[in-house]
Amino acid sequence: MTAASPPEVLRAPLVVEFPFTRSLGPVQSAFLTGLRERVVLGVKTADGTVMVPPVEYDPVTAEEIRELVEVAPTGTVTTFAWNDHPRPHQPLDTPFAWVLVRLDGAGTALLHALDAPGPDAVRTGMRVRIRWAAERVGAITDIACFEPYDGPASPAREPAPHDGSFADPVTGIIAAARLDYTYSPGRAQTAYINALAERRTVGERCPSCHKVYVPPRGACPTCGVATTDRVEVGPVGTVTTFCIVNIKAKNLDIEVPYVYAHIALDGAGLALHGRIGGIPYDQVRMGLRVEPVWTEGGRYPDHYRPTGEPDADYDAYKELI
């Protein structure tokens, strides 16, 4: 007699990506605009330390700092790590070293890439200089990388004061944030996803507090015990809370405004998220009874629509808000 094989746990690649927009204050604006003009600026703190990259508040006193100074484009490697397999969009597409470089005149180190033929060519204390990008726009990538510098060692230099004034200053940046990873939902959510393919919604009950979690998490976060008793809930549920969305999301073919809601499916111990359709957005309300409308192929509910039943009494769902 052989033991039954455990069910396969799902795995899939997942990408989280969004543009991050940030406005710049006077210090960061001067720093990034300076890079565009091949000028490296730092700030001098109350104790005389020159910080590169610059910060807006003294890390010791927390006071605002604005005294800008110019440092040299040459410096010294303080520590490094070899990157044998560059990832897409990193500074170089060939193996390189991540280095912390203390530029001449600075008291702190700047993290960037060093173009070197191999790990044996990199060492703490080596002299390097900035290799500027051919096209500069006012971003940290205006420093293409560092490269070994065989010139004479520079004597300690006093940073030159700078008023931070440049023509057409950079006042904001847009950085693309992206995270690529392989996601596994685990045993409990694998069963939940597989049930959705059959147009069923399955949760798991805590054996201690008896709350039914949908989607299931594999363990009760309140009692700290495993949840192994599977329970089918819904498909009908109740809107507990909701919001009206007025901003159109990229790559989402849904006209605004629309409603996104917490929906407590019948038999569930907490609400899940879902979009409400089939009703004008300004008629959605707490207590509205809804049912799922499945996507083509039935992999998951596309949205929820009113069932036509009378609204649920507030006391029936107040603990699920």
N, C-alpha and C positions, 0 to 999 in steps of 0.2 A: 504494500500500500504506500502510495506516495502522497506527500503533503501538497495541498493546492498552492499554486503560485500566487503570491500577493498581487493585487491589481497594479497595473502600471501607473506610476505617478507621472503626471504631465510635465513637460519642459518645453519652453519656447523662448526664442530671442525677444527681447523687449528694448525699445528705445524711448527714452524720455528726452524731449527736446523742446526748447522754447527760447525766444530772444529776450535777453535781459537788458532793459534800457535804464541807464543811470545818468543823472545830471551831475556835473562836476562843480565843486567849489573852487575858490581861487587857487588853492595849492595844487590840487590834482589837474586843474585846467592848465596851469603854468607848466607843470611837469610834462604832460602829454604834448602840449603845443611845442615845448622845448625840444622834445624828441623829434618832432617833425622838422625842426630847424637844426638838428644835429647838436643840440645843447642838452646837457644832463644837469638837472637842478635837484637840489636837496633842500632840506630845512634845518635850521640850527635851533636846537632846544635850549632850555634855560641853562643847562650845565655845559653848553658849548658843543655837544655832540651833533654831528651833521648826519642826518638820516636820509639815505637813498635806498629805495624809493621814499619820497617824502610822505609824512602823515600830517593830519590837520590838528592833532592834539598831542601834547607832550605825554609820553607813556609813563612818566614818573609823577609829574605834577597835575596832569589832566588839563593843563591850561592850553588855550588855543595858541598855535604857533604859525607865524606868517613870514618869518625872516628867511627869504630864499637866498641860496648861494649856488654858484656853478662849480661843479667838480670836473675832473678830467675824464676823458673817454678810455683811459688806461687804468688797470688795476691789478689786484692780486687774488688768486684763487685761495679761498679759505677752507673749502671742503668740496667734495664732488661725489657723484655716483654715475657709473657708466650705464648708458641705455643702449642695449644691444639690439633691441627690436622696436624701432620708432613706430608709434601709432599714427593713424591718419591725422593730419592737421597739426602735428607737432612741428616745432621750428625747422627741423631738418628731416629729410627722408632717408638719410644714411645714419648708421650708428653714431652716437654723439654722447657727450657727457653733460649731465645737469651739474651746474656749478654755482656756488655762492661766491660772488666777486665783490671785494671791497675796493671800490674805485678810489683812485688817488684823491685825497681830500675828504673822503667820506669816513664815517665812523661805524657804519653798518654795511651789510652785504646785500647785493642784489642777486636774485635767482634768475638764471637764464641758461641757454644752451651754449656749449663750447664745441666748435668744429675741430675735432682732433682725429688723427689717423687710427687711433686705437687706445685702449685703456692704459697701456704702458706709456703713452705720450702725455698723460695727465698726472699732475702731482699737486699736492698742497704747496702753496708758495710760488707757483709758476706765474709768470707775468702774461697778461692778456690785454686785448683791446677790443673795442666795439667794432663790429662790422655792420655798417648801416645798411638798411634796406634800400634798394634802388628807388622805390616809390614809397613815400612816407605820408601818412595821413593823420598822425596824431594819436598813436596807439603804442602799446608796449612792443608790438611787432615791428615798429620802426627800427628797433634793434634786431637785426636779422639773427645775430648770434654773437658770441665772442670768438676770437681767434687768437692763437699764440702770438705773443709779441716779443720779438728778439731785440728790440731797441734797448738803449741804456735804461737802467733803473731810474725812475723819477725820484728826485728828492721829495721829502715831505713838503706838500704845497698847501698854502693857505687858500681855502675856497674863496672865490671872488663873489662879492655881493651882487645880487641880480634883482631887478624890480619886478620880474615876471611878466613884463609887457612884451607882447608879440602882436603882429598884425593878424587879424582873422583868428582869434583864439578858439581852441576846441572847448566847447561848453558841455558836451555830452557824448556818451558812447553807447553803442549797441553791441553786446557780446552774445554770441550764440552759445547757450548752455546745452550740452548733450551728454547723455549717459547711456552707454550700451552695456547690456548685461543679459545673462540667461536667467530667466525666472522659472522657478518651480513652485506651484501652488501648494504642494504637500498633499498628504493623504486625504484630508478632510475636504479641501477645496477641489481636488481632482474629482471626487465623487459628486460634488456640487455641480461642477462644469459638465461632467458626463450626463448628469440628470437633466440639465438644461437642454442638451441635445435631444432629449425625449420629451421636451416641453413640460418638465416637472421641476419644481423647486424643492430642494432637500436641505434641511438644516440638521443640526445635532443638538441633543438635549444634555444639559449638565446633570449628572446623577445626584448632585448635592442640592443645588438651588432650583433645578428643574427648568431653568430658562432655556429656550430653544434659540440657538444662534443661527442666523441666516444673513450672509453666507457663513458657513461653519468655519471655526478657527482651529479645531483640533483640541482645544483646551478652553476651559472656562476662565476668563481673565479675573473673575471675582473670587472663585473658589480654588483656582489653581489645579484643577483635576482634569483628566482627559475626558473628552466628550465622544463617546463611541456609539450612542444610541441614535440612529438616524431617524428623522421625522420628516415626512412630506407636509409642506405647508401650502397655503394659498389654494388656487392661483389668485383669488380675489384678495384685495387688501384695502387699507384705509390711508388716505393722505393725512399725515400728522403735522408736518410743517412743509413749507415750500418757499422758493424764491423765484422772481421773474428775471430772466436773463435778457439783457438789452445789448450785449456786445457779441458780435458774430465771431465765432472761433474759426481760426484758419483750418482749412480742409474739412470743415464740418458743414454739410449741406442741409442746414436747418435755418429757416428764416426766423429772425428775431422780431418781436419778443417771443420767448417761449418759457415754459415753466419746468423747473427741476425740483423734485420733491423727495421727502422721506416718506416711504410707503411701508406700513406695517402689514405684512401679509397675514391672513388669518392663521393663527396657530404659532406665529413667530414671537419671540421674546424681545426683539428689537427691530428697528426699521432699516430697510435698505434704500439705496438711491435709485431714482428712475425719472425719466422725462414723462411729462403729462401731455397727451395729445387728444384730438377728437373733441376739444372743448375750447372756446375762446380763453385766452390766458387770463383775462380779468374775471372769469367765472370760476376759476380754480379756488378751492377753499379747504380749510381744515375739516376733516371728517368725510370728505368726498370718497365714495366707494369706487374703486377702479379695478381693472383687469388687464392682463398683459396682452399686447399685440406683438406676435412673434416675427422675427426677421424671416426673410425668405430662406427656407432650409431649416428654420427652427432652432438655430444655435443659441439664441438668447432673445429676451424681449427687446424689441426696438423702442417701445414706449408703452405707457399705460393709458387706458381710456376709461371714461365713466361707464359703470355698469347699468346705470339707471335706477339703482336701489336708493332708498332714502339714506341720507347722510348718517354716519355712525354717531352715536351719542358721545359727547366729550369724555365722559367717565370711562368709556370703553377703550380709549387709547391714550389717556393723559399720562400714563406711566411709560409710554413709548416715545414721548416727545424728546 
